Each structure stands twice: as C-alpha cells, then as structure tokens.
Amino acid sequence: MLKIRNVSKIFSDKKQALQVLTKIGLEVREGEFISLLGPSGCGKSTLLNIIAGLEKPTEGQVNINGQAVAGPGTDRVVVFQDAALFPWLNVLDNVLFGLKRLGIEKKEAKIKAKAMLKTVHLSKFLYSYPHELSGGMRQRVAIARALVMDPQVLLMDEPFGALDEQTRMMLHKELEDIFLETKKTIIFVTHNIREAVRLSDRIIVFGTRPGRVIKQFSVHATRPRQANDSNLVHLENRIMELLQVEIEKVAKEELDDGYSFSKDSIPWDPDRDLGSGI
Ligand SMILES: Nc1ncnc2c1ncn2[C@@H]1O[C@H](COP(=O)(O)OP(=O)(O)OP(=O)(O)O)[C@@H](O)[C@H]1O
C-alpha cells in the first residue's frame, strides 16, 4: 500500500552538503504497525517527513496506493512529540479544527470529534484548554485530532518521547487498543527499543552516517502484547546487540584515535534512550 522507493536525502547549504538518508526502500502493508528505530540523527524523522510530504526527497519517491506523494495530505496525518495543540482552543475545538477545514457539517463533525475523544478517554475534558491538561492528556488529544481525519496512514514522530514512564506505558496500551480497533496503518518513529518491540508488527532498524536500513525484524507475539512475553524480551536483546555495534562504530569515529572502546561501556538496557548513546 505504501512504497518507499530508493529514497535519498541530502540537506545542503552554501558551506556543506549532509547526506542524511541513502537509498531507502521499504514497503508497508495496509493495517501494519511499523517502527523506524535507530540512534539519534540517523534520519528517522526526515524519512517520516518525506512520507508526510513535508520534505522532498533528493532522489526516489514515496507512493501510496500507486499515487506519488507530492505534498502534505489528509490521507497522512502526523502526531509529533510535542502535541502542538492550539492553546486558544479547547479540547473539542482542537479536534474539530481539521474537520471544519474539510467542510464537514458542524453537527456531524461534533459527533465524530466526541466519539474520538471518548476513544482516548477524554470525554470529561471536552471544554478544558491544553494548559489545563497533563502531557499524556495532550498527546491523547493530538492522537484524537489525527485519527478523526480518518487518514490512511498515521505517522507518529516519537509521540511519547517526552512523557514519564508510567504515562508512556499507559499510552502504549491505549495506542495498541486503537490500532486493534481501527486497523490503521501506523508508522512510528522511536529510539526506544522496548517501545518499538512492544508496539510494532515490524521494526526497521536504521544505521547512521548516512541513515540507511540495516535490518528488519518481524515481531512474533500475540496481541494485546504482554510485557513479559519471552519473544519480546529475546527480540529486545537481539536489537540491542545490533545497535550496540552501530553506536560503537560512531563513537570510534568521533573519539581520538588512541581511544579504546570497551564492549560493555554501553549500558545493556533496551529501554534506554538511544539518542543519548552517541
Ligand atoms: N531541515 C534540515 N536542514 C539541515 N539538516 C537537517 C534538517 N533536518 C534534519 N537535519 C539533519 O539531518 C540529520 C538527521 O535528522 P533527523 O531528525 O531526521 O534524525 P532522527 O534519526 O530523527 O534523530 P532524533 O532521533 O534525534 O530525532 C541530523 O544530522 C539533522 O541535524
């Protein structure tokens, strides 16, 4: 359904050219939950922005149902790490905003928005303003605002990255419930291995310099997922091993020639934020 063909991206200015992505090829099935996982700076967000139509690839193309992506569209909606709600609108009006722009009749739009806010457990907060909500609640509004547009693909750029651990775990469960209920295709950017394994059907692991796909893993575990599922734990360790090699490579490049890098110098914790690893 979604095909990424030979996508490369170079950011250049007068002084230098930075190759961020090289020859990315990927196919995403309808109703599939995939994660783009990799260390900070490997180009995950850039690829997501290219799929969203917010950036143009230097080379290659993204197709959805055979149509080339030429710019942003309501078939692909993005949820960012910062919920980016309109502070002057209440929760209900934030969710109604996109529907109004689509020209959907007011009564129908309200029914849809309220139903979506019920799905994310915010029915009691329809008339609250963003500053009155917790970070987790704001992300729920952002998810409702995206889903109410009924996109073909939901794009999520580290949506839970700024939340505390407990809220994050709660939202993992809620997002999985939404995924099972709506059967949406979801592309999820993260540098948290445990999060990727917990949520995805397939994990695309990126390496850096330039950003490229180094390996893909299918997640074989029943849904709803159980945190102590041995398949998940085993997969976390396999991915951590793979990424440790990648992180060591970058660290060696960055540090002095004489620096000797010990294998165990990177803490063995799949829940660790890989962004701080290099
Ligand atoms: N508009 C831009 N102009 C120039 N360089 C950019 C631009 N956007 C991103 N970059 C650079 O491209 C590289 C990849 O950035 P990107 O945000 O895609 O990585 P990422 O894997 O999502 O990282 P993180 O996990 O830290 O968000 C970085 O070196 C970044 O500085």
The ligand as an SDF file (V2000), in Angstrom:
LIG
                    3D

 31 33  0  0  0  0  0  0  0  0999 V2000
   15.9950   20.8840    7.5930 N   0  0  0  0  0  0  0  0  0  0  0  0
   17.2300   20.4240    7.8370 C   0  0  0  0  0  0  0  0  0  0  0  0
   18.3250   21.0580    7.3740 N   0  0  0  0  0  0  0  0  0  0  0  0
   19.5610   20.6070    7.6090 C   0  0  0  0  0  0  0  0  0  0  0  0
   19.8300   19.4760    8.3060 N   0  0  0  0  0  0  0  0  0  0  0  0
   18.7780   18.7930    8.7930 C   0  0  0  0  0  0  0  0  0  0  0  0
   17.4270   19.2230    8.6060 C   0  0  0  0  0  0  0  0  0  0  0  0
   16.5930   18.3350    9.2100 N   0  0  0  0  0  0  0  0  0  0  0  0
   17.3930   17.4040    9.7710 C   0  0  0  0  0  0  0  0  0  0  0  0
   18.6970   17.6760    9.5270 N   0  0  0  0  0  0  0  0  0  0  0  0
   19.8560   16.8670    9.9450 C   0  0  0  0  0  0  0  0  0  0  0  0
   19.6470   15.5460    9.4610 O   0  0  0  0  0  0  0  0  0  0  0  0
   20.1210   14.5840   10.3850 C   0  0  0  0  0  0  0  0  0  0  0  0
   19.0010   13.6030   10.6720 C   0  0  0  0  0  0  0  0  0  0  0  0
   17.9840   14.2600   11.4190 O   0  0  0  0  0  0  0  0  0  0  0  0
   16.6340   13.5240   11.8590 P   0  0  0  0  0  0  0  0  0  0  0  0
   15.9070   14.4630   12.7570 O   0  0  0  0  0  0  0  0  0  0  0  0
   15.9320   13.0210   10.6640 O   0  0  0  0  0  0  0  0  0  0  0  0
   17.2250   12.2960   12.6780 O   0  0  0  0  0  0  0  0  0  0  0  0
   16.4870   11.3610   13.7230 P   0  0  0  0  0  0  0  0  0  0  0  0
   17.0030    9.9880   13.4710 O   0  0  0  0  0  0  0  0  0  0  0  0
   15.0240   11.5520   13.6610 O   0  0  0  0  0  0  0  0  0  0  0  0
   17.0890   11.9070   15.0780 O   0  0  0  0  0  0  0  0  0  0  0  0
   16.3710   12.0970   16.5150 P   0  0  0  0  0  0  0  0  0  0  0  0
   16.0540   10.7230   16.9810 O   0  0  0  0  0  0  0  0  0  0  0  0
   17.4230   12.7670   17.3380 O   0  0  0  0  0  0  0  0  0  0  0  0
   15.1590   12.9400   16.2800 O   0  0  0  0  0  0  0  0  0  0  0  0
   20.6130   15.3540   11.5920 C   0  0  0  0  0  0  0  0  0  0  0  0
   22.0010   15.4760   11.4970 O   0  0  0  0  0  0  0  0  0  0  0  0
   19.9250   16.7020   11.4670 C   0  0  0  0  0  0  0  0  0  0  0  0
   20.7000   17.7060   12.0480 O   0  0  0  0  0  0  0  0  0  0  0  0
  1  2  1  0
  2  3  1  0
  2  7  2  0
  3  4  2  0
  4  5  1  0
  5  6  2  0
  6  7  1  0
  6 10  1  0
  7  8  1  0
  8  9  2  0
  9 10  1  0
 10 11  1  0
 11 12  1  0
 11 30  1  0
 12 13  1  0
 13 14  1  0
 13 28  1  0
 14 15  1  0
 15 16  1  0
 16 17  2  0
 16 18  1  0
 16 19  1  0
 19 20  1  0
 20 21  2  0
 20 22  1  0
 20 23  1  0
 23 24  1  0
 24 25  2  0
 24 26  1  0
 24 27  1  0
 28 29  1  0
 28 30  1  0
 30 31  1  0
M  END
$$$$
